[in-house]
Amino acid sequence: MFYSEPQFEELTPAVREELERFREEHADDPLGNVGNHVLFEDDKLRIWEMKLEPGEHSDLHHHAHDYYLVIFSGDRVAGIPPKGSPGEPFVGLVPEKGNTVPIPKGGTEWAYNVGNQTYHEILIELKDS
């Protein structure tokens, strides 16, 4: 596991259309969890696990604190903010050996596995940030 600058895929019209369709279909989703389940929690941090099979997505979630994503596997994962939120949909490329990525607090999005491999990450939430 290592750190490298995140790499992003240039969105083709077809991928952009798929992500916009997802946003429209899920526009009424309530806010949920940032991961599938909590592995550990104390008063300083919360550690989540997220696994998404191809075509699966996370809950719509808000990053209320700073996070580190420790990405173990996957190939392509989209981040899709709701309409009216800052930011645009993107597709991140997962390096073959994984990656560790800092995520600043404030964003609201779905994670959507648009790849062909299982996406697996651990999210480390810094509760005092």
Backbone hydrogen bonds in HBPLUS format (Angstrom, degrees):
<---DONOR---> <-ACCEPTOR-->    atom                        ^
c    i                          cat <-CA-CA->   ^        H-A-AA   ^      H-
h    n   atom  resd res      DA  || num        DHA   H-A  angle D-A-AA Bond
n    s   type  num  typ     dist DA aas  dist angle  dist       angle   num
A0093-LEU N   A0007-GLN O   2.85 MM  86  5.46 169.6  1.86 145.6 147.1     1
A0009-GLU N   A0091-VAL O   2.85 MM  82  5.50 164.4  1.87 159.1 164.4     2
A0016-ARG N   A0012-THR O   2.92 MM   4  6.11 171.1  1.93 162.8 165.6     3
A0017-GLU N   A0013-PRO O   2.94 MM   4  6.04 154.5  2.01 143.3 150.1     4
A0018-GLU N   A0014-ALA O   3.01 MM   4  6.26 153.0  2.08 143.2 150.4     5
A0019-LEU N   A0015-VAL O   2.96 MM   4  6.25 160.7  2.00 156.7 160.9     6
A0020-GLU N   A0016-ARG O   2.96 MM   4  6.16 154.8  2.02 147.3 154.5     7
A0021-ARG N   A0017-GLU O   2.89 MM   4  6.04 155.2  1.95 147.6 154.5     8
A0022-PHE N   A0018-GLU O   2.97 MM   4  6.21 155.4  2.03 144.8 151.5     9
A0023-ARG N   A0019-LEU O   3.02 MM   4  6.27 160.1  2.06 144.3 149.2    10
A0024-GLU N   A0020-GLU O   3.00 MM   4  6.29 158.3  2.05 148.8 154.0    11
A0025-GLU N   A0021-ARG O   2.90 MM   4  6.11 164.8  1.92 155.0 159.1    12
A0026-HIS N   A0022-PHE O   3.01 MM   4  6.11 140.5  2.17 150.3 160.2    13
A0027-ALA N   A0024-GLU O   3.41 MM   3  5.16 170.9  2.41 104.4 105.2    14
A0029-ASP N   A0026-HIS O   2.98 MM   3  5.39 167.7  2.00 123.0 124.2    15
A0032-GLY N   A0060-LEU O   2.61 MM  28  5.65 156.3  1.67 170.5 179.2    16
A0036-ASN N   A0049-GLU O   2.72 MM  13  5.81 137.3  1.90 140.5 153.8    17
A0037-HIS N   A0049-GLU O   3.38 MM  12  5.71 154.1  2.46 146.4 152.3    18
A0049-GLU N   A0037-HIS O   2.93 MM  12  5.71 150.8  2.02 162.1 171.7    19
A0039-LEU N   A0047-ILE O   2.66 MM   8  5.49 163.2  1.69 156.9 163.1    20
A0040-PHE N   A0047-ILE O   3.40 MM   7  5.15 154.6  2.47 133.5 136.0    21
A0047-ILE N   A0040-PHE O   2.78 MM   7  5.15 169.7  1.79 155.2 156.2    22
A0042-ASP N   A0045-LEU O   2.99 MM   3  5.68 161.1  2.03 165.9 171.1    23
A0127-LYS N   A0044-LYS O   2.88 MM  83  5.30 136.2  2.07 132.6 141.7    24
A0046-ARG N   A0125-GLU O   2.99 MM  79  5.06 148.9  2.09 137.0 146.3    25
A0125-GLU N   A0046-ARG O   2.79 MM  79  5.06 173.0  1.80 166.6 164.4    26
A0048-TRP N   A0123-LEU O   2.84 MM  75  4.97 164.5  1.87 150.6 154.4    27
A0123-LEU N   A0048-TRP O   2.93 MM  75  4.97 154.1  2.00 126.8 135.4    28
A0050-MET N   A0121-GLU O   2.91 MM  71  5.38 162.2  1.94 159.9 158.2    29
A0121-GLU N   A0050-MET O   2.92 MM  71  5.38 159.4  1.96 156.3 162.3    30
A0052-LEU N   A0119-TYR O   2.84 MM  67  5.08 157.2  1.89 146.0 153.2    31
A0119-TYR N   A0052-LEU O   2.84 MM  67  5.08 173.6  1.84 155.8 154.3    32
A0056-GLU N   A0053-GLU O   2.87 MM   3  5.40 165.2  1.89 145.8 147.4    33
A0055-GLY N   A0113-ASN O   2.88 MM  58  5.37 163.1  1.90 150.1 153.3    34
A0113-ASN N   A0056-GLU O   2.92 MM  57  5.69 164.8  1.94 176.6 177.1    35
A0058-SER N   A0111-ALA O   2.76 MM  53  5.22 155.3  1.82 152.2 159.7    36
A0061-HIS N   A0109-GLU O   2.91 MM  48  5.61 165.9  1.93 147.6 150.7    37
A0109-GLU N   A0061-HIS O   2.89 MM  48  5.61 153.0  1.96 156.8 163.7    38
A0063-HIS N   A0107-GLY O   2.74 MM  44  5.36 168.8  1.75 168.3 172.3    39
A0106-GLY N   A0063-HIS O   2.63 MM  43  5.36 170.8  1.64 160.5 161.3    40
A0126-LEU N   A0066-ASP O   2.91 MM  60  5.55 170.7  1.92 161.2 164.1    41
A0067-TYR N   A0103-ILE O   2.88 MM  36  5.02 160.6  1.92 153.0 158.0    42
A0103-ILE N   A0067-TYR O   2.85 MM  36  5.02 169.5  1.86 142.5 141.8    43
A0068-TYR N   A0124-ILE O   2.92 MM  56  5.08 139.4  2.09 131.2 144.0    44
A0124-ILE N   A0068-TYR O   2.82 MM  56  5.08 168.7  1.83 153.2 157.2    45
A0069-LEU N   A0101-VAL O   2.80 MM  32  5.08 169.7  1.81 149.7 152.5    46
A0101-VAL N   A0069-LEU O   2.83 MM  32  5.08 155.1  1.89 143.7 151.9    47
A0070-VAL N   A0122-ILE O   2.80 MM  52  5.09 169.7  1.81 158.9 162.4    48
A0122-ILE N   A0070-VAL O   2.91 MM  52  5.09 152.4  1.98 135.6 144.1    49
A0071-ILE N   A0099-ASN O   2.72 MM  28  5.15 156.6  1.77 164.7 170.3    50
A0099-ASN N   A0071-ILE O   3.04 MM  28  5.15 149.5  2.14 132.0 140.0    51
A0072-PHE N   A0120-HIS O   2.84 MM  48  5.54 157.1  1.89 151.6 159.2    52
A0073-SER N   A0120-HIS O   3.41 MM  47  5.22 160.5  2.45 135.6 137.8    53
A0120-HIS N   A0073-SER O   3.09 MM  47  5.22 158.4  2.13 128.3 128.3    54
A0094-VAL N   A0075-ASP O   2.97 MM  19  4.76 167.9  1.98 123.6 127.5    55
A0077-VAL N   A0092-GLY O   3.04 MM  15  5.35 159.7  2.09 147.4 153.9    56
A0092-GLY N   A0077-VAL O   2.76 MM  15  5.35 162.0  1.79 161.6 155.3    57
A0078-ALA N   A0112-TYR O   2.78 MM  34  5.00 176.2  1.79 152.7 151.3    58
A0112-TYR N   A0078-ALA O   2.94 MM  34  5.00 157.1  1.99 140.7 145.5    59
A0079-GLY N   A0090-PHE O   2.97 MM  11  5.43 150.1  2.07 139.5 148.1    60
A0090-PHE N   A0079-GLY O   3.06 MM  11  5.43 150.9  2.15 146.1 155.0    61
A0080-ILE N   A0110-TRP O   2.94 MM  30  5.17 163.8  1.97 150.6 155.4    62
A0110-TRP N   A0080-ILE O   2.98 MM  30  5.17 144.7  2.11 124.9 134.2    63
A0085-SER N   A0082-PRO O   3.05 MM   3  5.65 155.9  2.11 139.2 140.8    64
A0098-GLY N   A0095-PRO O   2.90 MM   3  5.04 163.3  1.92 115.5 119.0    65
A0129-SER N   A0126-LEU O   3.22 MM   3  5.76 151.7  2.30 124.9 123.8    66
